[in-house]
Amino acid sequence: MVQIGSESMFPQVTSPRFLCDVMLARLARYLRAAGYDTELAGNGMADRDILRQAGEEGRWLLTLDRKIVEHKAAQGRVVMLRHDSLDDQAWMLLRHFAMNWTRHAFTRCLLDNALLRPATEQEFESAPLDVRQAGSVLLACPACRRVYWQGSHYRRMMARLRRWQELDGL
């Protein structure tokens, strides 16, 4: 039996929306895993262009770059993170935005930020045999066609998101 995800799995996540500088690519991946609309600034983009993109798209700019914070356009739109561990950066975001790391987990493509949709029969057939035989729920990215299931990579990332969510109780 083919088990494909249902549309009801995809609630709308309205905010906050993020733009990460290139130094925060790993954090951007986890923000997407948590279901947050997160773009990654292009490598080599000028600070003013990154700030313009954040403003035009209504995104918070997450950065490690101290110089970008000095720009006039950065006020009220930039969160300066420290060069700490990924876990420490997640804690800073949790404090600043009251993040919910698990509520909408794995509803976005980790690579291109598109909202995932239930896999088609053809996409289901492209998954590894053991995944298909296990009756896993499969999701797919409409942009890059990548297929997602709850394998070991999912379990590792989800465990970290759960740990971050538990930080809220501290």
N, C-alpha and C positions, 0 to 999 in steps of 0.2 A: 504494500500500500504506500502510495506517495503522500507524504505529509508536507504540505506547503503552508507557510505563514499566512495569517489572516490580516486584513486591512486594519482591524481594530488594534493591532499591536503598535500602531504608529501615531501616537498622540502628537499634537502640535507642540513644539517647544518654542516659546516665543522669545525668551530672553534669558540671560544676556547672550549676545553674539560677540565673537572674538576674532581678532586678527593677530596672529603671532608673528614676531619677527623670525628670521631664519634660524636664529640660535635656539629657538624654542620648538623646533620641529617635533621632537619626541612628546613634549607636552601637548602640542596641537593634536597629535594622534590620539592621546588619551582623552582630550576634550571631545573629540569626535566619537570615541568609543563610549563616552558618557552621554552622547546624544546632543551635544552642544554644537551649534552652527559655528564652525571654526575654519577660517581661511588662513593660509600661510603666505606671508609677504614674499614677493619674488626676490631671489638672490641678487644683490647689487642695486636694489631700488634705493633711490634717494630718500632721506628721512621725510622731506616735505611730501613726496609722493605716497609714502606709507601712511602718513598722517591724513592726507587727503582721502585715500582709499577708506581708512577707518571712519572718517567723518561722513563721507558720501554713502557708505553702506551701513551706518549706524552701529559700528562695532567698537568694542573696547580694544585698544591696542595693548597687547602684552609684550613686554620687551625686557631685555637685559641691558640695553643701550642707554647709558646715562645722558648722552648728548641729546638724544631725541626728546627727553623730558624738558630740556631747556627751550624748545620751540614754543612759541606763543600758541600755536594750534594744538598743542598737547594738553592744555589745561582741561580737566574734566573728561578726558578721553583716553588717558594712558595709565596703565598700572605697571609700575616698575617692579620687577621681580629680582631676587638675588640669584647669584650663581651658586645656588644650593642644590641639593638633591631634588629629584623629581618629586619625591614625597613632601619635601619642605615647600616646594612651589605649589603643590596641590593644597597644602595647609593654608598658605597665604591666600590662595583663591577662595577657599572655603570661608575664611574669615571676611574677605572683602565682598563676596557675592552671595554668601549663604548657598553655596552650591549643593545640588543633589546629584551625587555621582552615579547613582544607580537607577533612578526613576525611569530614564529613557535610554538606558544603556543598549548599545548595539542596534541603533536605528539609523546610523549614518555610515557611509563608506569611510574607512580609515584612510584611504588614499586621496579621494577627491571631494569629500564632504557631502556628496549627494545623499538624499534620503533613500534608504533601502526599501525595496518592495519585495513581495513574495516571489520566490523563484518560479519560473515557468517550467513546464514539463521538460523542455529541451535543456534548460540550465540544470535542472535536477539530474538529468542523465549525464551531465558533464562532471558531476561530483564523484569523488572516489567511491568505489563499490561498497566499502565498509560503512561509509556515511549513509549511503542510500539504503543499505540493508538494515541499519540501525533505526530507520524511520525518523531521522533528524529533521527538524524544521530548517528549511533552507531559505535564505534571503539573498537578493541579488542587487547589485548596483546598476541602475539604468544608464549611467554614464560610461563606466569602464567595463561593465559586464562581469565583474568579479563576483564569485559566489561565496557566501558566508554560511558557516554552520558552527555548532557549539562544540568544537574540538578542544584540543589541549591549549592552543593559543588563546581561544576565547576564555577558557577556565583560568589561565594565568592572569589575563588582563582583568577579568571580572573579580578575581580575588583581590587584586590591588584596588580596584574601584570600591569594593566593599570595605576594605581597610580605611580608605580615605573617607568614606561615608561615616564610619564609626568615629572618626576624629571629631565629628560634630558634637558628640556627647561629652567631650573633654571640658 
